[in-house]
Structure formats: C-alpha cells, structure tokens
Amino acid sequence: MDETIQEPGGEENLQPIVDLGSSLIRTDRGTIYVLTIVGQIEGHQLLPQSSKSTKYEHVLPLLASVEGSDQIDGLLILLNNGGGDVEAGLAISELIASMSKPTVSLVLGGSHSIGVPLAVSAKVSFIAPSAAMTIHPVRLNGLVIGVPQTFYYFERIQERILQFVTANSHVKREDFTRLMLQTGELAADVGSVIYGEEAVELGLIDRIGGLSDALEELHNMIREKKQG
C-alpha cells in the first residue's frame, strides 16, 4: 500500500492511498484532499474479506498528515457507508471535527448509524437529495453480559454520540433522540431513516447539494482562510 503525505515537501509525498479511493484535486484555487469513507467502519475486529470497509488505523494517520501538510488547503469527505464500529467511527469523527483546515462532507447514497457523526464532523455538510441516513440506538452483536453495568455502558456510548452530533450540527437534542428511539418505522429495529431534504430541515445536515456544490463551498472556505 502506498503511503500518504509523510513530510511537507515535494509532490512525491502527496501520493494518495489507493485502497481508500483517495485523490488530490490541484487547481489555482488550492489543493484539496478527497477522502472516501465507504462500507463498514472497521474497528478492532477484522471484517470478512468480502465486506467493503474503511479501516480506522489508515484514516487516523491520514487525517493527521492532511492537517499538518503545508501543501493541502482543504479536505473533502465523500460518504457512502453503512455504519460499523462505534468507537472507531467516533475517533475519526472527533479528528475531523478538530481540524483547523477547511473541511466539507458530502453524503452520497447513505451515511448510516455511526456514519451520522462522520457526516456532521466537517465544518460544512452536504447531502444528495436521494441519500439516506439511519439513526438508531447503539447495538452490539455477539455475547452480551446481562448485568446493569453493560446497559449503563450502552447509555454512556449513546450519550457520547448524541452530544457529538448536537454539538456539530444544528439538530435539536430532543428531535435526534426522538428519531433514535422511534418505533414502527424499521422492520426489525428501533430508529428512523431520513432522506436529504428532511436531514436539512432537521438541522442535521447543512445543505442539499452535490459534488460541484461541495467543491465550490470548500474553495470559498479556502479563499477566506487565506485572506484572513
């Protein structure tokens, strides 16, 4: 696998990670790093080879390199994911939210479950009209120890997600909680599925748009940062 952006310097250090589907857009208006987050967010447990996944141990150092590089002016995150490891997804989300460089996210297809914090982690978020977002409580597959401490742990994880989403978007806490705990919409689960315009109306996502809208906004943010 090719490494990415090791030290600020020549263009040879800006080799994108091919496995992540990342790329660089270089124009007179600035250099944008494009990162795709697709499939399941893979955490401490390996997913089957047949599963499309984004590995957090690849994304975290990549984001740190983008933040520290003098050659990159902004970050565009393209999202089409189905959730995954909660702590890994939160780790990526927290890192994006803490970046000083202009960041824009674009939800295409869907950004479900832990993909919701990922979508709102950028400074400005877009969603395609047909894209979907599934909001539901924290779940755990496999063996669960049936003691009060386990359920308390679930509550704390869920509260972390709730606090992050409401802090990084304009959605009201009570609206997000209602969507998370709604019954009767998902066939075998508790929660909700919302689409593009509804996500914007709720304040979860900033704007409806596509690739050209996201790039234009990012270039405007880069220009304002350079002027400031």
N, C-alpha and C positions, 0 to 999 in steps of 0.2 A: 504494500500500500504506500502511496506517495505521501510524504509529509507536507505540511502546510505552514507557511509563514513562520519560519523559525526565528530569524532576527531581521530587523529593519535593514534594508539594503537593496540589492538589485532585484530585477523582476523574477530571477530564477527562484527566489524564496517565496513567491506567491503561487506556487503550484497547488491547485485545488485538490482536495481529497476526492478522487473519482468515485469511490464506494458510497460517498454521501450525496452524490449528484450535485456537488457544489461547483460554482463557477465564479468568474470575475467579469464585471462589466466595466470597461475603461472608456471614458469619454472625456471631452474637455471640461465637463461639469463636475467630474470627480470619479473616483474608483469605488465601486460597490461590490461587496462580497455577497453572493447569493447562496444561502444555505437552505436545503430542503430537509424537512422533518417528515418522514413518511412511515407508514406501517405502525408497528407497536414500538413504544419506547422500551428498550431493553435495559434492565437494571442489573442486579447482582446475579440473577439467574439467566442462563443462556436460553434463548428461544430456539425452536426447531429450525433446521436449515431451510425448510420450506416456507417459513414465515418471513415476510418483509419487515425489517426492523431498523431502528435508529439506535445506535449504541451510545450511551451517555458518556462513556470513557473516551470516545472520539470527539464528541461535541464540546465537552467542557474545555479541554485544552485549545481547541479550535477557536472558541469564543474569546478565551484569554489572549490568544495570538492576534485576533482581529482587533481587540481593544488596544493592544499595545503597539500595533503596527502604524508607522507614520505614512505608509503607502495606501492605507484603506481609509476612506472617508465615511462610509456608512454600511449598514447591514440590512439586507432584505431577507426575510424568513418566509419561505413558502411552505404551507402546512396542508397535509392531507394524511391524517393519522387516525388510528383507531384506539388511542389510549395507551395503556401499558403500565409500567412500574411507577407507582405514585411518587416515591421519594426521588427517583431518577428524573422524572418529569418536573418535579418541583425544583430540583437542583438546577436544571437547565433554565427553567423559567426565572429563578432568582438571579442567575448570572446575566441573562439578557436584560432584566429589569435594572440591574446595577451598572450597565454600561453607560459611559458618557457619550459615546458616539451616536449619531442619529440611527435609529432602528425603526423599521416598518415591518409588520407582519401581514400576510395575505392568506386567508383561509380559502382553499380550493378543494371542492369535494366534501371534505369534512375535517373537523378537529374535535374529537370526541373525548369525553371523560377527562383524563389528565391533560389532554390536548387543549382544554379550555384555558387553564393558566398559561400555557405556552402561547396561545393566540393573543392574550391580553398583556403579555410581558413586554412587548415592544412599545415604544413611545407613541406610535400611531398604529392602529389596527384597521385592516380592511377585510371584507368578506364578500365572496361572489354571491349573487342573488340565489343561486341554486345550492349553495353549500349548507351543510348541516352541522349542528353541534349538539351532542348528547350530554345532558347534565344529570348526574345521579350520585347517590351516596358512595362512600368508599366501600369497596368489596375486597374479599380475599379468597383466593382459590386454594384448595388443599386442606390440610389438617388445621383446625382451629381449636385452641384450648378453651373450653367453655367456662371461663371464670370471669368475674366482673372486671378484672384488670384488662382483659382482651377488648371488651366493649368500650372501656374508658380510653384505651389506646386508639380505637377507631374514631371515637369522638374528637380526640385531640388532633388526629391527622385531618379529619374533615374540617375542623375549625381552622387549621393552617391553610387549607385550600380556600376556604371561604374568605379569610382575611386577605389572602394574596389577591384573589380575584376582585374583591371590592376595592382594594387599595390601588389596583392598577387598571381599573375601568370605571365607568360611571353607573354601573348597575347597583340598585339598592339591595342591601343585605336581605331584606325580607322577601324581595322578588326572587333573588337567587336561591334562597332557602326553600321557597315555595316550589320552584321548578325542580329542585333537587329531590324533594320528598313527595312529589305529586304521584298519585296512583291512578291507574286506569288508562294510561297512555302507552306505556311499554308493555309488550305481551308477557314478558317473564321477569320484569324488573320494576323498581321504583325509580321515577325520574321523568325527564322530558326530553323531547327533541325539538330544537328550534332551528329556523332557517334564516337566511340572510337578512331580510328586512326586519324580522322580529328581533333578531340579535341586536340590530342597531337601535330599534325603538326602545328596547330594554336598557340600552346604555352599555351592554356587554362589549360590543364592538363599536368602533368609532364611525366607520363609513362603509357604505356599499361601494364596491369597485372591483376593478380587475388589475392586470399587470401594469398597464400604462398609468393608471391612477396611482398605484403604489410607488412606481418608479418616479413619477413626477413629484409626489409628496416628499420622497426621500431626497431627491435633488434639491428641492426647495429648502429642506431642513439643513442639508449640507451647505448650501449657499449662505443661509442665515448664520450658521455656526462659524463659517469662515469670516463673515463680515463682523460678527460680534467679537 
